Amino acid sequence: MAPVKVTKICCIGAGYVGGPTCAVIALKCPHITVTIVDLNQARVDAWNSPDFKLPIYEPGLEEVVREARGRNLFFSTDVDKGILEADLIFVSVNTPTKKSGVGAGFAADLNYVELATRRIAQVATSSKIVVEKSTVPCRTAESMRTILEANSKPNCHFDILSNPEFLAEGTAITDLFAPDRVLIGSLQTPEGISACASLTEVYANWVPKDRILNVGLWSSELSKLAANAMLAQRISSINALSAICEATGANIDEVAHAIGYDTRIGPKFLKASVGFGGSCFQKDILNLVYLSESLHLPEVAAYWRQVVEMNEHQKRRFSKRVVDTMFNTITGKRIAVLGFAFKADTGDTRESAAITLIRDFQSEKAYVNVYDPQVVEEQIWTDLAEASPLVPEEQIKKQVRICKSAMEACKDAEAVVIATEWKEFNEINWEEVYQSMNKPAFVFDGRLLVDAEKLRNIGFKVVTIGRP
Ligand SMILES: NC(=O)c1ccc[n+]([C@@H]2O[C@H](COP(=O)([O-])OP(=O)(O)OC[C@H]3O[C@@H](n4cnc5c(N)ncnc54)[C@H](O)[C@@H]3O)[C@@H](O)[C@H]2O)c1
């Protein structure tokens, strides 16, 4: 079967994945028309904004959109038109953890994937290649196929591919320009192999062919969950070791450096911190836990669950260390929290450690000043309200103040907590900060960011993860 030559792509979902991924496809493939559709009017308007005030912050993204938008890249809320015109459709909608019903707290909520799939079946009048871009549990493609086949019009044939996205927020554009690998899963039938060849040709416009891996559908789906589980496991492992360091006098940086020299281990992703966040790690591991339990593999489920439990423990441990160090009470004290995004170079706050820390400080009746260079104010209020559903909004607003700069946040505070590793926190004038704070002035570095010795010389009491 000769592969279809893709000339029109539609991406359903203009979020952190659909937006950057398909913008880069448009940039690298000027001969392909790429339309990114979303039901969220405000998001689409932001993607289309004349002054390029895009809905997500990602270094390099604006340049990509500036070059391709209006040429062969379009953003729209007209989902049906996008579906009708495309030869290939990416489904890149959100798959959050289920909040209620069977599997609540663990399983992925596949409602958005199902609705998008049903829409494709209902609207399409010609054959399409449908690509799962969202992270989904193993064998979701089978459900998509059943829905598509049961609802399609005569002469419409759908091939389903799995093409999970491995970009990391904060480095999405460089990751997409030079991916470690592109994974495409397909059924090993002539149609499946042909559809896989069509998508491979799209990526081959800029990705070397030996980096495009073709595997079976189920392996592809599972590989995405497995990759995130292994990455998160590394963080929980180093964080578990950081607790031992604090208790013994070892230094986690030195330990990480030493073990990272082993080529079997490698140096990346060995940085201790206040805990991982982001929309994916926890969700995908819980998904794997649910999958393992459904497959009657309780030991496997328990093994992966521990990675998430360790992460929760690390956040709790850090909050407790703040309280313990500040003479066992932070009631009425002012704490400056620097950073609210789950990591640097993104405005994304999903599962951010800062949210848990601020909630803990609030429940200890402290006052909190927050500053983040990218996160918008409404997002901070929404996240804090969700984290403390029983606390009235006025109470939260009495205890928390959102500041316009790190300097403003630190003024008159008793302690500074570094929750996100924004580079600018390293460039703060710490002498000036020290002068403006109440004494003793504490710095709690949850990201191993600042030069502790330098700060101690200024007069700060510095507490760093993984050091006694
Ligand atoms: N964020 C990441 O770093 C990352 C990395 C790799 C994979 N993923 C996976 O990619 C998927 C998308 O993640 P995200 O961070 O982009 O989510 P997101 O919430 O930022 O974006 C999803 C978008 O889909 C839209 N949407 C939902 N249902 C729709 C429908 N029926 N029609 C049109 N639009 C619809 C929503 O309005 C939203 O804008 C998830 O499965 C996630 O696990 C995310």
The ligand as an SDF file (V2000), in Angstrom:
LIG
                    3D

 44 48  0  0  0  0  0  0  0  0999 V2000
    2.3120   19.1920   29.1060 N   0  0  0  0  0  0  0  0  0  0  0  0
    3.3080   18.3690   28.8340 C   0  0  0  0  0  0  0  0  0  0  0  0
    4.4710   18.6340   29.1490 O   0  0  0  0  0  0  0  0  0  0  0  0
    3.0450   17.0660   28.1280 C   0  0  0  0  0  0  0  0  0  0  0  0
    4.1310   16.3780   27.5740 C   0  0  0  0  0  0  0  0  0  0  0  0
    3.8820   15.2040   26.8900 C   0  0  0  0  0  0  0  0  0  0  0  0
    2.5860   14.7240   26.7970 C   0  0  0  0  0  0  0  0  0  0  0  0
    1.5550   15.3900   27.3510 N   0  0  0  0  0  0  0  0  0  0  0  0
    0.1890   14.8550   27.1660 C   0  0  0  0  0  0  0  0  0  0  0  0
   -0.4190   15.5660   26.0890 O   0  0  0  0  0  0  0  0  0  0  0  0
   -1.8230   15.7170   26.3270 C   0  0  0  0  0  0  0  0  0  0  0  0
   -2.2050   17.1830   26.2860 C   0  0  0  0  0  0  0  0  0  0  0  0
   -1.5180   17.8460   27.3290 O   0  0  0  0  0  0  0  0  0  0  0  0
   -1.4860   19.4250   27.4290 P   0  0  0  0  0  0  0  0  0  0  0  0
   -0.5350   19.7590   28.5220 O   0  0  0  0  0  0  0  0  0  0  0  0
   -1.3080   20.0030   26.0670 O   0  0  0  0  0  0  0  0  0  0  0  0
   -3.0100   19.7150   27.9120 O   0  0  0  0  0  0  0  0  0  0  0  0
   -3.7620   21.1010   27.8990 P   0  0  0  0  0  0  0  0  0  0  0  0
   -4.8150   20.9970   28.9380 O   0  0  0  0  0  0  0  0  0  0  0  0
   -2.7820   22.2260   27.9560 O   0  0  0  0  0  0  0  0  0  0  0  0
   -4.4340   21.1780   26.4440 O   0  0  0  0  0  0  0  0  0  0  0  0
   -5.4670   20.3630   26.0230 C   0  0  0  0  0  0  0  0  0  0  0  0
   -6.4040   21.2210   25.1710 C   0  0  0  0  0  0  0  0  0  0  0  0
   -7.3600   20.3580   24.5650 O   0  0  0  0  0  0  0  0  0  0  0  0
   -8.5820   21.0890   24.4260 C   0  0  0  0  0  0  0  0  0  0  0  0
   -9.6710   20.1560   24.2150 N   0  0  0  0  0  0  0  0  0  0  0  0
  -10.1510   19.2090   25.0620 C   0  0  0  0  0  0  0  0  0  0  0  0
  -11.1360   18.5260   24.4750 N   0  0  0  0  0  0  0  0  0  0  0  0
  -11.2950   19.0430   23.2420 C   0  0  0  0  0  0  0  0  0  0  0  0
  -12.1610   18.7420   22.1460 C   0  0  0  0  0  0  0  0  0  0  0  0
  -13.0440   17.7430   22.2150 N   0  0  0  0  0  0  0  0  0  0  0  0
  -12.0630   19.4890   21.0230 N   0  0  0  0  0  0  0  0  0  0  0  0
  -11.1630   20.4960   20.9360 C   0  0  0  0  0  0  0  0  0  0  0  0
  -10.3020   20.8140   21.9360 N   0  0  0  0  0  0  0  0  0  0  0  0
  -10.3840   20.0900   23.0630 C   0  0  0  0  0  0  0  0  0  0  0  0
   -8.6580   21.8540   25.7340 C   0  0  0  0  0  0  0  0  0  0  0  0
   -9.5260   22.9750   25.6160 O   0  0  0  0  0  0  0  0  0  0  0  0
   -7.1950   22.2500   25.9600 C   0  0  0  0  0  0  0  0  0  0  0  0
   -6.9160   23.5490   25.4620 O   0  0  0  0  0  0  0  0  0  0  0  0
   -2.0910   15.0540   27.6730 C   0  0  0  0  0  0  0  0  0  0  0  0
   -2.5080   13.7390   27.4480 O   0  0  0  0  0  0  0  0  0  0  0  0
   -0.7280   15.0590   28.3450 C   0  0  0  0  0  0  0  0  0  0  0  0
   -0.5860   14.0060   29.2490 O   0  0  0  0  0  0  0  0  0  0  0  0
    1.7540   16.5690   27.9920 C   0  0  0  0  0  0  0  0  0  0  0  0
  1  2  1  0
  2  3  2  0
  2  4  1  0
  4  5  1  0
  4 44  2  0
  5  6  2  0
  6  7  1  0
  7  8  2  0
  8  9  1  0
  8 44  1  0
  9 10  1  0
  9 42  1  0
 10 11  1  0
 11 12  1  0
 11 40  1  0
 12 13  1  0
 13 14  1  0
 14 15  2  0
 14 16  1  0
 14 17  1  0
 17 18  1  0
 18 19  2  0
 18 20  1  0
 18 21  1  0
 21 22  1  0
 22 23  1  0
 23 24  1  0
 23 38  1  0
 24 25  1  0
 25 26  1  0
 25 36  1  0
 26 27  1  0
 26 35  1  0
 27 28  2  0
 28 29  1  0
 29 30  1  0
 29 35  2  0
 30 31  1  0
 30 32  2  0
 32 33  1  0
 33 34  2  0
 34 35  1  0
 36 37  1  0
 36 38  1  0
 38 39  1  0
 40 41  1  0
 40 42  1  0
 42 43  1  0
M  CHG  2   8   1  16  -1
M  END
$$$$
